[in-house]
Amino acid sequence: MQVSVETTSALERRMTVGVPAERIETEVNKRLKQTALRAKIPGFRPGKVPMSIIRQRYEDSARQEALGDLIQATFYEAVMQEKLNPAGAPSVEPKVFEKGQALEYVATFEVFPEFQVAGFESIAVERLQAEVSDADVDNMLEILRKQNTRFDAVEREAQNGDQLNIDFVGKVDGEAFAGGSAKGTLLVLGSGRMIPGFEDGLVGAKAGEERVLNVTFPEDYQNLDLAGKAAEFAVTVNAVAEAKLPELNEEFFALFGVKDGGIDGFRAEVRKNMERELRQAIKTKVKNQVMEGLLAANPIEAPKALLGNEVNRLRVQAVQQFGGNIKPEQLPAELFEEQAKRRVLLGLVVAEVVKQSEIKPDEARVRELIEEMASAYQEPEQVVAWYYKNPQQLDEVRSVVLEEQVVDTVLQKANVTDKQVSYEEAVKPAEAPKAE
């Protein structure tokens, strides 16, 4: 078998493969003999049909089948011989495809980039340090109370923080517009849910009152047909209700699965959850900085085949997340290209760190991570058992641990500085990184 390889770009290879005619005929004859054993032709018993008849009837199909299988087999033989690492399926173009002649074809494909991960020392990482204080727990208790606010009807004028039940009809230039009317809408005054002026115009209203609000849509309003236009809303206030925060009592604690220990037990449970969230937030921010540093220190090109596969995966995820009748392939590829590029590049770089540093998942850390995740459930032992009974889920946890070990490997050489911050700052989400 003759093989020649041409480098047409940084990652693309154009490989010409020649397969001797003798190998082709051997494969064709093998298939014809197999056909002869089972062929049913009138006047002949099975297995007794003359080979001349078998060849006359089946040689063309046997040859096509043999050539297809030979291209597949010899392609992988050739890439092994040339020590190439294809990043996707090849595009095959036959050059010579005639009976009695050697098979010659050209396979065009991309290879994985070859590189050595470097630059750990150039990566700057700011590692946040924080603790959960009593004041942080107090603040979290208030947040939990507000999340469980109930509203009781009152017979007074509405004020900010009250919940109104309203009907409204909106008009622009005297004409009602799509989406401008509703009945029985619940609106908390001061929430900023409606356009500027709408909620302010209902302060002081009472149940049963009708008001006309003259407002203007913002210039940057999402509906361009309404952006910057003056509008009139006829509003009927059906009911006014004031917020009532729940008491910190046994009934409230039970909403969160805490049935014993009273307020001290509840605070301890809240603190434990906050500390788990804090550890995860700090870990995530460190990991993001390490990953961004690895990408910056190791600029490589992403194979188009891998990018296409990742775009398709993101399309499927989007459809699964948002539902609807749309098919994944109907979503524009450009919506996902930036995210797909970052994922592919990170995957390549992280895989090379794992390879160079010979990192294997630490099973003790895998168990520790599973137990930490399980601790958020009422029966953690069952959750741990479930992970160890589901190989796919267990492998996902191993992948997470492997990434953590990559981060640890980089941190040993990176430029790390510790910064003391508040709990709130530590858990505040960081801005999502963008692909170059």
PESULZI-V299911 format. One record per pair of residues at least 12 apart in sequence whose C-alpha atoms are under 10 Angstrom apart, sorted by the first residue. I is the first residue (numbers start at 1). J is the second residue. D is the distance in Angstrom with one decimal. If there is no record, write none. Layout:
I	J	D
I	J	D
This chain:
1	17	7.1
1	18	5.6
1	19	5.1
1	20	6.4
1	23	9.4
1	74	8.2
1	77	9.3
1	78	8.4
1	102	9.7
1	103	9.8
1	104	9.8
2	16	8.0
2	17	5.7
2	18	4.9
2	19	6.8
2	20	8.5
2	78	8.6
2	104	9.1
3	15	6.9
3	16	5.7
3	17	4.7
3	18	6.4
3	19	9.1
3	74	9.8
3	75	9.6
3	77	9.9
3	78	6.6
3	79	9.2
3	81	8.7
3	82	8.2
3	104	9.7
3	105	10.0
3	106	9.8
4	16	5.3
4	17	6.7
4	18	9.0
4	78	9.1
4	82	8.7
4	106	9.5
5	17	8.8
5	78	9.6
5	79	9.5
5	82	8.1
5	84	9.8
5	106	9.5
5	107	9.5
5	108	9.7
6	108	9.5
7	108	9.9
7	110	9.9
8	108	9.3
8	109	10.0
8	110	9.8
9	110	9.0
10	110	8.9
10	111	8.9
10	112	9.9
10	113	8.2
10	300	9.9
10	301	8.0
10	303	9.7
11	86	9.4
11	87	9.1
11	109	8.3
11	110	5.2
11	111	5.4
11	112	7.0
11	113	6.5
11	114	9.2
11	301	7.8
11	302	8.5
11	303	6.9
11	304	9.3
12	86	9.3
12	87	9.6
12	108	7.1
12	109	5.7
12	110	4.3
12	111	6.4
12	112	9.4
12	303	8.6
12	304	9.7
13	84	9.2
13	86	9.0
13	90	9.6
13	107	8.1
13	108	5.8
13	109	5.6
13	110	6.0
13	111	7.3
14	90	9.5
14	91	9.5
14	92	9.8
14	106	6.7
14	107	5.9
14	108	4.5
14	109	6.7
14	110	8.8
15	75	8.9
15	78	8.5
15	79	8.8
15	82	9.7
15	90	9.7
15	92	9.5
15	105	8.3
15	106	5.6
15	107	5.2
15	108	6.3
15	109	8.3
16	75	9.5
16	78	9.3
16	92	9.7
16	93	9.5
16	94	9.5
16	95	9.1
16	104	7.1
16	105	5.8
16	106	4.4
16	107	6.4
16	108	8.8
17	71	8.8
17	74	7.8
17	75	7.6
17	78	7.4
17	94	9.6
17	95	9.7
17	103	8.0
17	104	5.6
17	105	5.5
17	106	6.3
17	107	7.8
18	71	9.8
18	74	9.0
18	78	9.9
18	95	9.5
18	96	9.0
18	102	6.7
18	103	5.7
18	104	4.4
18	105	6.7
18	106	9.0
19	67	9.8
19	70	8.3
19	71	8.7
19	74	7.8
19	101	9.2
19	102	5.6
19	103	4.9
19	104	6.3
19	105	8.7
20	100	9.7
20	101	7.7
20	102	4.7
20	103	6.6
20	104	8.8
21	98	9.7
21	99	8.3
21	100	6.2
21	101	5.3
21	102	4.2
21	103	6.7
21	104	9.9
22	100	8.6
22	101	8.8
22	102	7.9
23	66	9.9
23	70	8.9
23	102	8.7
23	103	9.4
24	63	8.1
24	66	7.1
24	67	7.1
24	70	7.7
24	99	9.1
24	100	8.7
24	101	8.9
24	102	7.6
24	103	7.7
25	63	8.3
25	66	8.8
25	67	9.8
25	99	8.9
25	100	8.0
25	101	9.7
25	102	9.7
26	66	9.3
27	62	8.6
27	63	8.1
27	65	9.2
27	66	5.8
27	67	8.4
27	69	9.2
27	70	8.3
28	55	9.7
28	58	10.0
28	59	7.4
28	60	9.2
28	61	9.3
28	62	5.8
28	63	5.4
28	64	8.7
28	65	8.2
28	66	5.8
28	67	8.4
29	51	9.9
29	55	8.9
29	59	8.6
29	62	8.3
29	63	8.8
29	66	9.4
30	62	9.0
30	66	9.2
31	58	9.3
31	59	8.8
31	61	9.6
31	62	6.0
31	63	8.5
31	65	8.6
31	66	7.7
32	51	8.0
32	54	6.9
32	55	6.8
32	57	9.9
32	58	7.1
32	59	6.9
32	61	9.6
32	62	6.6
32	63	9.1
33	47	9.4
33	51	8.0
33	54	8.5
33	55	9.4
34	47	9.5
35	47	8.9
35	51	9.8
35	54	7.6
35	55	9.6
35	58	8.0
35	59	9.9
35	62	8.8
36	48	7.7
36	49	6.5
36	50	8.1
36	51	7.2
36	53	9.3
36	54	6.3
36	55	9.1
36	58	9.4
37	49	8.4
39	54	8.1
39	58	9.8
41	53	9.4
41	54	9.3
60	99	9.6
63	98	10.0
63	99	8.5
64	97	9.7
67	97	8.5
67	103	8.0
70	103	9.1
71	92	8.5
71	94	9.4
71	103	8.8
71	104	9.3
71	105	8.0
71	106	9.9
71	107	9.3
72	90	9.8
72	92	9.8
75	90	8.8
75	92	9.6
75	105	9.6
75	106	9.7
75	107	7.8
84	110	9.5
84	111	6.8
84	112	8.5
85	109	9.8
85	110	8.3
85	111	5.2
85	112	5.9
85	113	8.8
85	114	9.3
86	108	9.9
86	109	6.6
86	110	5.7
86	111	4.2
86	112	6.3
86	113	9.8
86	303	9.6
86	305	9.8
87	109	7.5
87	110	5.5
87	111	4.8
87	112	5.3
87	113	8.9
87	302	9.6
87	303	6.6
87	304	8.6
87	305	6.6
87	306	6.8
88	109	6.8
88	110	6.5
88	111	7.6
88	112	9.0
88	303	8.3
88	304	8.6
88	305	5.5
88	306	7.1
88	309	9.4
89	107	9.4
89	108	8.9
89	109	6.7
89	110	8.4
89	305	8.0
90	106	9.3
90	107	5.7
90	108	5.4
90	109	4.6
90	110	7.8
90	305	9.9
91	106	8.1
91	107	5.5
91	108	5.1
91	109	6.4
91	110	9.9
92	105	6.8
92	106	5.7
92	107	4.5
92	108	6.5
92	109	8.9
93	105	5.6
93	106	5.2
93	107	6.4
93	108	8.3
94	106	6.2
94	107	8.6
109	303	9.6
109	304	9.8
109	305	8.9
110	302	9.7
110	303	6.3
110	304	7.7
110	305	7.5
110	306	9.6
111	302	9.7
111	303	7.1
111	304	9.9
111	305	9.5
112	301	9.0
112	302	8.0
112	303	6.7
112	306	9.4
112	348	8.5
113	300	7.1
113	301	6.9
113	302	7.6
113	303	7.8
113	348	8.4
113	349	9.9
114	300	8.9
114	301	9.9
114	348	9.8
114	352	9.3
115	298	8.5
115	299	9.6
115	300	8.1
115	348	9.8
115	349	8.9
115	352	8.1
116	298	8.4
116	349	9.0
116	352	7.3
116	353	8.5
116	355	10.0
116	356	8.0
117	294	8.0
117	295	9.7
117	297	8.2
117	298	6.4
117	299	9.7
117	348	10.0
117	349	6.9
117	350	8.8
117	351	9.8
117	352	6.6
117	353	6.3
117	354	10.0
117	355	9.9
117	356	7.9
118	294	8.1
118	297	6.8
118	298	6.7
118	349	9.9
118	353	9.0
118	410	9.9
119	293	8.5
119	294	7.4
119	295	9.9
119	296	8.9
119	297	5.4
119	298	7.4
119	410	9.4
119	413	9.1
119	414	8.6
120	290	8.9
120	293	7.9
120	294	7.2
120	297	7.7
120	298	9.8
120	409	9.1
120	410	5.8
120	411	7.9
120	412	8.6
120	413	5.7
120	414	5.3
120	415	8.4
121	293	9.8
121	297	9.6
121	410	8.3
121	411	8.9
121	412	9.0
121	413	5.3
121	414	4.6
121	415	6.2
121	416	9.7
122	293	7.8
122	294	9.2
122	296	9.5
122	297	7.4
122	413	8.7
122	414	6.5
122	415	6.9
123	289	8.1
123	290	6.9
123	291	9.3
123	292	8.6
123	293	5.1
123	294	7.3
123	295	10.0
123	296	8.6
123	297	7.7
123	410	8.4
123	411	8.6
123	413	8.5
123	414	5.2
123	415	6.0
123	416	8.3
124	289	7.7
124	290	7.9
124	292	9.9
124	293	7.3
124	411	9.3
124	414	6.2
124	415	4.8
124	416	6.0
124	417	8.0
125	285	9.2
125	286	6.7
125	287	9.1
125	288	9.4
125	289	6.0
125	290	6.8
125	293	8.5
125	411	8.1
125	414	7.1
125	415	6.1
125	416	4.8
125	417	6.4
125	418	8.5
126	282	9.9
126	285	8.6
126	286	7.1
126	289	8.0
126	290	9.8
126	415	8.5
126	416	5.9
126	417	5.1
126	418	5.9
126	419	6.7
127	282	7.1
127	283	8.5
127	285	7.8
127	286	6.1
127	287	9.8
127	289	9.3
127	416	6.9
127	417	6.0
127	418	4.8
127	419	6.1
127	420	8.7
127	426	9.7
128	278	10.0
128	279	10.0
128	281	9.4
128	282	6.2
128	283	9.1
128	285	8.4
128	286	8.2
128	417	8.5
128	418	5.8
128	419	4.9
128	420	5.9
128	421	6.5
128	422	9.2
128	423	9.7
128	425	9.0
128	426	6.5
128	427	9.8
129	278	9.5
129	279	9.5
129	282	7.8
129	418	6.6
129	419	5.7
129	420	4.6
129	421	6.0
129	422	8.2
129	423	8.7
129	426	7.6
130	275	9.6
130	278	7.8
130	279	9.1
130	282	8.8
130	419	8.6
130	420	5.9
130	421	5.4
130	422	5.7
130	423	5.6
130	424	9.0
130	425	8.7
130	426	6.7
130	427	9.4
131	274	9.6
131	275	7.7
131	278	8.0
131	279	9.6
131	420	9.1
131	421	8.5
131	422	7.2
131	423	6.1
131	424	9.9
131	426	9.2
132	271	7.1
132	272	9.2
132	274	7.1
132	275	6.5
132	278	8.1
132	422	8.3
132	423	6.0
132	424	9.2
133	271	8.7
133	422	9.0
133	423	7.9
134	267	9.2
134	271	8.7
136	271	8.7
136	274	8.9
136	422	9.1
136	423	7.1
136	424	8.0
137	267	7.0
137	268	9.1
137	270	7.0
137	271	6.3
137	272	10.0
137	274	8.1
138	267	8.5
138	270	9.7
138	271	9.8
140	267	9.5
140	270	7.9
140	271	9.0
140	274	8.7
141	248	8.5
141	266	9.4
141	267	8.1
141	270	8.0
142	245	8.8
142	246	9.8
142	248	9.6
144	245	9.6
144	246	9.4
144	252	9.7
144	256	9.8
144	270	9.9
145	244	9.3
145	245	5.8
145	246	5.9
145	247	7.8
145	248	8.1
145	252	8.6
146	243	9.0
146	244	8.7
146	245	6.2
146	246	8.1
147	245	8.9
147	246	9.7
148	244	9.1
148	245	7.1
148	246	6.9
148	252	9.0
148	255	9.6
149	242	9.8
149	243	6.3
149	244	5.8
149	245	5.0
149	246	6.5
150	163	9.7
150	241	9.1
150	242	8.3
150	243	5.9
150	244	5.3
150	245	6.6
150	246	7.6
151	163	6.9
151	164	9.6
151	240	9.0
151	241	5.3
151	242	5.2
151	243	4.6
151	244	5.8
151	245	8.7
152	239	10.0
152	240	8.2
152	241	4.9
152	242	5.5
152	243	6.7
152	244	7.0
153	207	9.5
153	239	6.9
153	240	5.7
153	241	4.0
153	242	6.4
153	243	9.2
154	206	9.2
154	207	8.7
154	239	8.0
154	240	5.9
154	241	5.4
154	242	6.6
155	206	7.2
155	207	7.2
155	239	8.6
155	240	7.1
155	241	8.4
155	242	9.8
156	204	8.4
156	205	8.3
156	206	6.1
156	207	8.0
156	240	7.6
156	241	9.1
156	242	9.7
157	202	9.4
157	203	7.4
157	204	4.6
157	205	5.2
157	206	4.8
157	207	8.0
157	240	7.8
157	241	10.0
158	189	8.3
158	202	7.2
158	203	5.3
158	204	4.8
158	205	5.3
158	206	6.1
158	207	8.5
158	237	9.7
158	239	9.4
158	240	6.3
158	241	8.1
158	242	8.4
159	188	9.4
159	189	7.0
159	190	8.7
159	199	9.9
159	200	9.2
159	202	8.2
159	203	5.2
159	204	6.1
159	205	8.2
159	206	9.8
159	240	9.1
159	241	9.7
159	242	8.6
160	188	7.5
160	189	4.8
160	190	5.3
160	191	8.5
160	199	8.6
160	200	8.4
160	202	9.3
160	203	6.8
160	204	9.2
160	242	9.3
161	187	9.6
161	188	5.9
161	189	5.3
161	190	6.1
161	191	7.7
161	203	9.9
161	241	9.2
161	242	7.1
161	243	6.9
162	187	8.2
162	188	5.5
162	189	5.8
162	190	8.4
162	191	9.8
162	203	9.2
162	240	6.8
162	241	5.6
162	242	4.6
162	243	6.1
162	244	9.9
163	185	9.9
163	186	6.5
163	187	5.4
163	188	4.2
163	189	6.4
163	190	9.6
163	191	9.8
163	239	8.3
163	240	6.0
163	241	5.1
163	242	6.2
163	243	7.4
164	184	9.1
164	185	7.9
164	186	5.6
164	187	5.2
164	188	6.2
164	189	7.5
164	199	10.0
164	202	9.0
164	205	9.5
164	206	9.4
164	207	8.5
164	236	10.0
164	237	6.8
164	238	7.3
164	239	5.7
164	240	4.8
164	241	6.3
164	242	8.8
165	183	8.5
165	184	5.6
165	185	5.5
165	186	4.7
165	187	6.5
165	188	9.0
165	207	8.7
165	236	8.6
165	237	6.1
165	238	5.3
165	239	5.1
165	240	6.7
165	241	8.4
166	182	8.2
166	183	6.5
166	184	5.3
166	185	5.3
166	186	6.6
166	187	7.5
166	207	9.2
166	208	9.6
166	209	10.0
166	210	9.6
166	235	6.7
166	236	5.5
166	237	4.6
166	238	5.4
166	239	7.3
166	240	9.1
167	181	7.6
167	182	5.7
167	183	4.2
167	184	5.5
167	185	6.4
167	186	9.2
167	210	9.5
167	233	9.9
167	234	8.3
167	235	5.7
167	236	5.1
167	237	6.7
167	238	7.3
168	180	7.8
168	181	5.4
168	182	5.6
168	183	6.5
168	184	8.8
168	185	8.5
168	210	9.5
168	211	9.5
168	212	9.4
168	213	10.0
168	233	6.4
168	234	5.5
168	235	4.3
168	236	6.3
168	237	8.8
169	181	4.3
169	182	6.8
169	183	8.8
169	212	9.6
169	232	8.2
169	233	5.5
169	234	5.3
169	235	6.7
169	236	9.1
170	182	9.1
170	212	9.6
170	213	9.1
170	214	9.7
170	231	6.8
170	232	5.6
170	233	4.3
170	234	6.5
170	235	8.6
171	214	9.9
171	230	8.9
171	231	5.7
171	232	5.3
171	233	6.4
171	234	8.5
172	216	9.7
172	226	8.2
172	229	7.4
172	230	6.5
172	231	4.7
172	232	6.5
172	233	9.0
173	229	8.9
173	230	7.9
173	231	7.3
173	232	8.5
174	231	8.5
174	232	8.1
175	231	9.5
175	232	9.6
176	231	9.6
176	232	9.4
176	233	9.6
177	225	9.9
177	226	9.0
177	231	9.9
180	231	9.8
180	232	10.0
180	233	8.4
181	233	8.7
181	234	9.3
181	235	9.6
182	235	9.7
183	235	9.8
183	236	9.2
183	238	9.6
184	236	9.6
184	237	9.2
184	238	7.7
184	239	9.5
185	237	9.8
185	238	9.5
186	238	9.9
186	239	9.4
186	240	9.8
187	199	8.4
187	240	9.8
188	240	9.7
188	241	9.2
188	242	9.4
188	243	9.4
189	201	9.7
189	202	7.8
189	203	7.5
190	203	9.3
194	217	9.9
195	215	7.9
195	216	7.8
195	217	6.5
195	218	7.4
195	221	9.0
196	215	7.2
196	216	7.5
196	217	7.6
196	218	7.8
197	213	7.9
197	214	7.9
197	215	5.8
197	216	8.0
197	217	9.5
198	212	9.8
198	213	6.6
198	214	8.1
198	215	6.7
198	216	9.3
198	232	9.9
198	233	8.4
198	235	9.7
199	213	9.4
200	213	9.5
201	213	6.3
201	214	8.6
201	215	9.1
201	235	9.9
202	235	8.7
202	236	9.9
202	237	8.5
205	236	9.6
205	237	7.4
205	239	9.7
205	240	8.5
206	236	9.7
206	237	6.8
206	238	8.4
206	239	7.5
206	240	6.7
207	236	8.4
207	237	5.3
207	238	5.3
207	239	4.6
207	240	5.8
207	241	9.4
208	236	6.8
208	237	5.4
208	238	5.4
208	239	7.1
208	240	9.4
209	235	8.4
209	236	6.0
209	237	5.5
209	238	7.7
209	239	9.3
210	234	7.2
210	235	5.6
210	236	4.4
210	237	6.3
210	238	9.1
211	233	8.1
211	234	6.0
211	235	5.2
211	236	6.5
211	237	8.1
212	232	6.8
212	233	5.6
212	234	4.6
212	235	6.1
212	236	8.9
213	231	8.2
213	232	5.6
213	233	5.0
213	234	6.5
213	235	7.5
214	230	7.3
214	231	5.9
214	232	4.7
214	233	6.6
214	234	9.0
215	229	8.7
215	230	5.9
215	231	5.4
215	232	6.4
215	233	7.9
216	228	6.3
216	229	5.6
216	230	4.2
216	231	5.8
216	232	8.5
217	229	5.5
217	230	6.4
217	231	7.3
218	230	9.4
248	262	9.1
248	263	7.2
248	266	9.2
249	262	7.4
249	263	7.3
249	266	9.6
250	262	6.6
250	263	8.1
250	266	9.3
252	266	9.7
253	265	9.1
253	266	6.4
253	267	9.6
253	269	10.0
254	266	9.3
256	269	9.3
256	270	9.4
257	269	9.7
257	377	9.4
257	378	7.6
258	270	9.9
258	378	9.7
272	375	9.9
272	376	9.5
273	375	9.3
273	376	7.6
274	423	9.0
274	427	9.3
275	423	9.2
276	372	8.2
276	373	9.3
276	375	9.7
276	376	9.2
277	423	10.0
277	426	9.7
277	427	7.3
278	423	7.2
278	424	9.1
278	425	10.0
278	426	6.8
278	427	5.8
278	428	9.6
279	426	9.2
279	427	8.8
280	426	10.0
280	427	8.5
281	426	6.8
281	427	5.3
281	428	7.9
281	429	7.8
281	430	9.2
282	426	6.5
282	427	7.3
282	428	9.8
283	404	8.7
283	407	9.6
284	404	9.6
284	427	9.8
284	429	9.5
284	430	9.2
285	426	8.9
285	427	9.3
285	428	9.9
285	429	8.5
285	430	7.1
285	431	9.9
286	407	8.1
286	408	9.9
286	411	9.2
286	416	9.6
287	403	8.5
287	404	7.6
287	406	9.2
287	407	6.2
287	408	9.1
287	410	9.9
287	411	9.6
288	407	9.3
288	430	9.1
288	432	9.0
288	433	8.0
289	407	9.5
289	433	9.3
290	406	9.2
290	407	6.4
290	408	9.4
290	410	7.2
290	411	7.8
290	414	8.5
291	346	7.1
291	349	8.9
291	350	8.3
291	403	9.7
291	406	9.5
291	407	7.9
291	410	9.4
291	433	9.8
292	342	9.5
292	346	8.6
292	433	7.7
292	434	9.2
292	435	9.3
293	410	9.6
293	414	9.3
294	345	9.8
294	346	8.1
294	349	7.2
294	350	8.4
294	353	9.6
294	407	9.9
294	410	8.7
295	342	8.7
295	345	7.3
295	346	6.8
295	348	9.9
295	349	7.3
295	350	9.5
295	435	9.3
295	436	9.5
296	436	9.3
298	345	9.5
298	346	10.0
298	349	7.6
299	345	8.7
299	349	9.4
299	436	9.9
300	345	7.4
300	348	9.0
300	349	8.7
301	341	9.5
301	344	9.7
301	345	7.7
301	348	9.9
302	340	9.9
302	341	7.1
302	342	9.2
302	343	9.9
302	344	6.7
302	345	6.1
302	346	9.8
302	348	8.4
303	341	9.5
303	344	8.6
303	345	9.2
304	341	9.4
304	344	9.9
306	340	8.8
306	341	8.8
306	343	9.9
306	344	6.8
306	345	9.6
307	336	9.6
307	337	7.5
307	338	9.6
307	339	9.6
307	340	6.0
307	341	6.1
307	342	9.4
307	343	8.8
307	344	6.6
307	345	9.2
308	333	8.6
308	336	9.8
308	337	8.5
308	340	8.2
308	341	9.4
308	344	10.0
309	340	8.7
309	344	9.5
310	336	8.5
310	337	8.5
310	339	8.8
310	340	5.4
310	341	8.1
310	343	7.8
310	344	7.3
311	328	9.9
311	329	9.8
311	331	10.0
311	332	9.6
311	333	6.5
311	334	8.6
311	335	8.7
311	336	5.7
311	337	6.3
311	338	9.2
311	339	8.3
311	340	5.6
311	341	8.6
311	343	9.9
311	344	9.9
312	328	7.4
312	329	7.5
312	331	9.4
312	333	8.0
312	336	8.7
312	337	9.9
312	340	9.1
313	328	8.9
313	336	9.5
313	340	8.9
314	328	8.7
314	331	9.9
314	333	9.4
314	335	9.5
314	336	6.7
314	337	9.3
314	339	8.6
314	340	7.5
315	327	8.7
315	328	5.0
315	329	7.1
315	330	8.7
315	331	6.6
315	332	8.7
315	333	8.0
315	335	8.9
315	336	7.5
316	328	5.3
316	329	8.4
316	331	9.4
318	331	9.0
318	336	9.7
319	331	8.9
337	435	9.3
338	434	7.3
338	435	5.7
338	436	8.0
339	433	9.4
339	434	7.5
339	435	6.8
340	435	8.9
341	434	9.7
341	435	6.7
341	436	8.7
342	433	8.9
342	434	7.5
342	435	5.3
342	436	8.1
343	435	9.0
345	435	9.3
350	402	9.4
350	403	7.5
350	406	7.1
350	407	9.3
351	402	9.8
351	403	9.4
351	406	9.2
353	403	9.8
353	406	6.8
353	407	9.7
353	409	8.6
353	410	8.9
354	402	8.1
354	403	8.8
354	405	8.8
354	406	6.8
354	409	9.4
357	406	8.7
357	409	8.2
359	402	7.5
359	403	9.8
359	405	7.5
359	406	7.7
359	409	9.1
360	398	9.2
360	399	9.9
360	401	9.3
360	402	6.8
360	405	8.5
360	406	9.8
361	395	9.8
361	397	9.5
361	398	6.0
361	399	7.6
361	400	9.0
361	401	6.3
361	402	5.2
361	403	8.9
361	404	9.4
361	405	7.7
361	406	10.0
362	398	8.1
362	401	7.3
362	402	7.6
362	405	8.2
363	398	7.8
363	401	8.7
363	402	10.0
364	401	9.9
365	397	9.7
365	398	8.7
365	401	6.8
365	402	9.5
365	404	9.6
365	405	9.5
366	394	8.4
366	395	9.5
366	396	10.0
366	397	6.5
366	398	6.0
366	399	9.3
366	400	8.5
366	401	6.2
366	402	9.1
367	384	8.3
367	387	9.7
367	388	9.3
367	394	9.6
367	397	9.1
367	398	9.4
367	401	9.8
368	384	10.0
368	401	9.9
369	384	9.9
369	397	7.7
369	398	9.3
369	400	9.1
369	401	7.9
370	383	8.2
370	384	6.2
370	385	9.6
370	387	7.6
370	388	9.3
370	394	8.8
370	397	7.5
370	398	9.8
371	383	8.2
371	384	6.2
371	385	9.9
371	387	9.9
372	384	9.5
374	386	10.0
374	387	9.6
